[in-house]
Amino acid sequence: MAKKIDVNGIETMLPDSKLDTLQTAVGGLIQPIHLPGGGYVFVNEEGLCLRLPINEKATAIVKCCYPRFDGLIVGNVVLCDENEIE
């Protein structure tokens, strides 16, 4: 089941992983980051431009999967497996 990870590191299960649910969870248009093994982290597409706060937990997840990633993940994100996307 899809889970939201907010900027404070709090994880909340979402009722579904439909487009409107994902967009509401991240606060705008979504951009997927594909993770090895078939998962996704969905972020706010305009998060950096909007200067959303850094999401340290999500940044750590992405850096763990992609050690050369040198960016920051900002704003609330949704983490889910590819087979959960509706």
C-alpha positions as CSV (number, residue, x, y, z in Angstrom):
1,M,0.0,0.0,0.0
2,A,1.2,3.5,-0.8
3,K,2.6,5.5,2.0
4,K,3.2,9.2,2.4
5,I,6.4,10.4,4.0
6,D,6.1,14.0,5.1
7,V,8.9,16.4,5.7
8,N,8.9,15.6,9.4
9,G,9.5,11.9,8.6
10,I,6.0,10.9,9.6
11,E,4.7,8.0,7.5
12,T,1.0,7.6,6.8
13,M,-0.7,4.9,4.7
14,L,-2.8,6.2,1.9
15,P,-6.2,4.8,1.0
16,D,-5.2,4.2,-2.6
17,S,-2.6,5.3,-5.2
18,K,-4.8,7.0,-7.7
19,L,-3.4,10.1,-9.5
20,D,-5.5,12.6,-7.5
21,T,-4.5,10.9,-4.2
22,L,-0.8,11.1,-5.1
23,Q,-1.1,14.8,-6.2
24,T,-2.9,15.7,-3.0
25,A,-0.3,13.9,-0.9
26,V,2.6,15.8,-2.5
27,G,0.8,19.1,-2.9
28,G,0.9,19.4,-6.6
29,L,1.9,17.7,-9.9
30,I,3.8,14.5,-9.4
31,Q,7.2,13.4,-10.7
32,P,8.2,9.8,-10.3
33,I,11.6,8.6,-9.2
34,H,12.0,4.9,-10.1
35,L,13.7,2.8,-7.5
36,P,15.6,-0.4,-8.2
37,G,13.3,-3.4,-7.6
38,G,10.2,-1.8,-8.9
39,G,9.3,0.9,-6.4
40,Y,8.7,4.6,-6.9
41,V,9.0,7.8,-4.9
42,F,6.6,10.4,-6.1
43,V,7.6,14.0,-5.5
44,N,6.2,17.4,-6.1
45,E,7.3,18.3,-9.7
46,E,7.8,21.9,-8.7
47,G,9.1,21.3,-5.2
48,L,12.5,22.9,-5.7
49,C,11.1,25.9,-7.4
50,L,8.6,26.3,-4.6
51,R,11.4,26.0,-2.1
52,L,9.6,23.2,-0.2
53,P,11.4,22.0,2.9
54,I,13.9,19.2,2.6
55,N,12.6,15.7,3.2
56,E,15.5,14.0,4.9
57,K,14.0,10.6,5.1
58,A,13.0,10.5,1.4
59,T,16.5,11.9,0.5
60,A,18.1,9.1,2.4
61,I,16.0,6.5,0.6
62,V,16.9,7.8,-2.8
63,K,20.6,8.2,-1.9
64,C,20.6,4.6,-0.6
65,C,19.3,3.4,-4.0
66,Y,21.4,5.8,-6.0
67,P,24.7,6.5,-4.2
68,R,25.8,9.1,-6.8
69,F,22.6,11.1,-6.3
70,D,23.7,14.4,-5.0
71,G,20.4,16.3,-4.9
72,L,17.8,16.8,-2.2
73,I,14.3,15.5,-2.1
74,V,11.9,18.2,-0.9
75,G,8.3,18.3,0.3
76,N,6.0,15.4,1.1
77,V,6.5,12.3,-1.0
78,V,4.7,9.0,-1.7
79,L,6.5,5.7,-1.7
80,C,4.9,2.7,-3.4
81,D,5.5,-0.4,-5.5
82,E,4.9,-0.2,-9.2
83,N,2.1,-2.8,-9.0
84,E,0.2,-0.5,-6.6
85,I,-0.2,2.4,-9.0
86,E,-3.8,2.7,-10.2
